[in-house]
Amino acid sequence: MAAVNRESYAAAVEKLTADSASVTAAQLATIADEVLAVARLLRGEPRLRRALTDPSRSGEERAGLFRSLVSGKLSVITVDAIAQLVSGRFSSPHELLDATERLAVDTVLAAGDRDGKLADVEDELFRFGQVVSGNSELAVTLSDPSAPADRKAKLVEDLLKSKAQPATVQLIKVALDGFGGRSFESSLTKLVELTAAKRDREIAYVTAAKLLGDAEEQRLAAKLSDIYGRQVSLKVLVDPSIIGGLSVRVGSDLYDGTILRRLNAARQAFAK
């Protein structure tokens, strides 16, 4: 996000945070739904995006235009926050869409945090991603840009009914829309990482030949926490093809201690 966009976004976050300080988690989740509805409106209306970022109009005029479009349809907190957003400056109309989506995601996470459910949300998002990765038919269906969004959202709701936190379902729907222009899979990964960041944690993607025991996970998490200076959430993927050892990725850092890597290195050495 460009500096000018960050300033506009930060002002909107500050406004929404202050105005929603005393609302319940459920009320905050409703506000998040409303912000998501605005994001979907902006996605489908490029002319509106251009009008709301038109530099020839003052910030007050752009905010007034937005208010006139949604008057009586959204809560005051939502209207005021997005009016603050559109009154700022953006480098392109699409940046306004990205900022609105991010505001919705941050509001979903704030609601989950207020409800004490963020750890569950983080785990459920990751596990759903693994389920999708392991089911090619489901992956194709949810990633198909030509499939009706409502149908995909209904499928997710049916799959997760009574099995996941409402915030998890909200965020998966954001991923279905292509959060920040990403693919569905990449959107889920980014949302897992944002959820962890909200909990002030780093994500470590661990690939092992078999499931780790609780004690092994605790030791690895503690070691990584010492290295990175903050708590680390482990996301373990099982891949028997690595034979043994572990591969650990934290951000752009990769630690590959798998037996498969060692065998490949040995083969390359013998081939020389």
N, C-alpha and C positions, 0 to 999 in steps of 0.2 A: 504494500500500500504506500503510495507516494506521500511525502510529508504533508502536502496540502490536504490530502484525503484523510490522513491520520488525525489532523487537527479537527476537521469537521466531525469525524467519527467520535473522537474523544469528547467533544462537546455534547454530542447526543447521548453518549453513555453516561456522562456526568448528570445530565438532565434526567434521564430515565432512572438512574440509581437513586438520586435524591427524591424524586417524586414517588418512587415505589418502596421507600424504606420501611414503611409501616404496613404494607399489604401482606397477605398470607402467601404461602407457596402456591396454593391453588390459583389465587388471583394473579400472581406473577406468571404462572403457566398460561393463563388466559391472555395476558398481555403479549406473551411470546407468540401465541397462535395468531394474534392480530398483526403483529409485525411480520410474521411469515406470510400472512394473506397479502399484505402490502408488497412484499418481495415478489410474490407470484404475479401480482398485478403489474409490477414494473417489468417483470420478465416478459410478459405477454404484450406489453404496450411500449414499444421502443419510442414512439412519438412522445409519450408521457415522460419517459426518462430524459429525452432531450429537452423537453419544456422545463423540467424540474432542475436541470443543470445548465440552463441557458445563461451564459455570462452577461448577456445584455439586460437581463432582469436583475433587480436587486435581490438580496437574500430574503428580505421581507416580502417581496412580490412572489417569490417562489414558494415560500412558506404559506402565504395566503392562498395561492393556487391549490396547494395540497389540501389545506383545511377546507376549501370550498368543495373539493371532490369527495371528502370522507365525512363531512359534517353529519353528526347523528348516527354514524355507522360504526364508529370505534370508540373505545374509552378515551377519556381526556388524557390519561397518562400516555397512551400510545400516540395519539395525535400530536401532543406537545413534543414528544421525543423525536418523532420523524419530521415534524415541522422544523425542529432544531437542526436535524440532519440535512434537510434539503436547503436550508438557509445558508449552509456552508458552501465551500467551493470544492469541486471535484474535477479531476483532470480529464474525465470522459464520462459520458452517460452510464456506461457499463460499470464504472467504479461506484456509482450510486447504488446500483443493484447489489454489488458485492458487499458494500457497507451495510445495506439494509438486511441482507442475509446474515452477515456476521453479528449484527445487533440482535437479530432473532435468536441465533445460536447462543450468544452470551446470556440472553434473558432466560432461555431454557435452562442453561447451566446454573444460573443464579437461583432459579426456582428449585432445581434439584438439590443445590447446596443448602438452601433454606429448609428443605424438607429432610435433609440428612441422607439423601439417597445417591449421591454422586458416585460413590464407590460401586454401587450396584449398576448404575448407568454405564460406567466405564467398562465393567466386565461384560455386561449384556451386549454392548455395541461390538466389542471384540469377538465374542462368541457368535453373534449373528453373522459377522463377516466370515468367520470360519465355516459356518453352516453353508453360506452361499458359495464359498470357494469350493466346497466339497460336493456341490450339487450343480452340475453344468446346466441343467434345464432351468433351475431357479435363477442362476447367475445370468443366463441369457435373457430371461423374462424381465428381471429387474433392471438390467443394463440397457434394454432396448429403448432407444430414444423415440422410436415411432409408436411405442405402446402408450395408450392413454394413461396419463399420470394418476387419475382417480382409480383406475383399475389396479395399478401397481400399489398404490397406497392401501387399497382395500385388501389386497393379498397380504401385505405386511401386517395389517391389523388382525386379519384372521390367523396368521401364523403365530403371532405374539400375544393373542388374547389371553389375559390372565397369567402370562408368563414373563412379562417385562414391565418395567416402570413406564408410566406415561411419557416421561421425558425421553426415554430410549426410543419409543415409537415416534415421537416428534422429530428427533434427530435423524432417524433412519429416513423419514419422509424428506428431510432436507437433503440427505444424500441422494435420494431418488431424483431430486431436481437438479443434481449436479452442483454441489456446494462450491462456489467460487470458480465455476467452469470446469471442475474436475470430473473424472469418471465416477461411477457409483462406488467402485472399490476404493479408489483414492479418496473419495469424500468420506467414506467410513473410517479410513485410517486417520485422516486429518481430524475427524470429530473425536475419535478415541484420544488422540494426543491433546486436543483442546480440553477435553474433560479431565485428563490427568493434570494438565497445567493449572486448571481451576483448583485442583486439590494440592497444588504446589508439588507435583511429582513429575519425574521423568519416566518415559516409557522405555523399557528394554524388551526387544523382540528376541526371544530365545528359541533356537531350533535344537531339538534333542532327538535322539533315536527312540527314546521312550519317555513316558511321563516322569517328571522329577518327583521325588518324595517331598513332603512338607519341609523336612529339615534341610534338604538340598536347596529348595527354593529360598528358604530363610537365609541360608549362608550366602547364596549368590546375591540376593537382594541387598544384604548388609554390605557385602564387598563392593558392589556397584554404587551404593549410597555413599560409601567412604570416598570413592573415586570422584563422583560427580557433586558431592556436597549437598545433596538433597535426597529425599526419599525416592525410591525407584519402584515402579509397578512392573512386574514381570508378565509378559504375554508369551506363553509357551506354545510352540507349534511342534507337533511330533512328526518326524520324517525318518522312518527306518533306513532310508537309503544312505544317510550320513554314517551309518554303522555304529558310531560311538562318539564321545566327546560332545562339545557344545559349540554352537555359533551364536554370538550375542551382538545385536545391533542396537546402538543407542544414538539416535540422531544420525549423523554422518559417520560415526565411529563404528567400525566392524571388527570384532574379535572372533576369528575363525579357528577354533581348536578342535575341529572335527577330524575323525579318523579318515574320512573321505578326502579331505583336503591334503592330509599327510600322504595318503596313497597316491593322489594325483601329482603331488610335488615329487614323490619318489619316482613315478613313471617318467616324468619330464626330465629328471636328473639322469635316469638310465638311458633315455632317448638321445641325450647329447653325445 
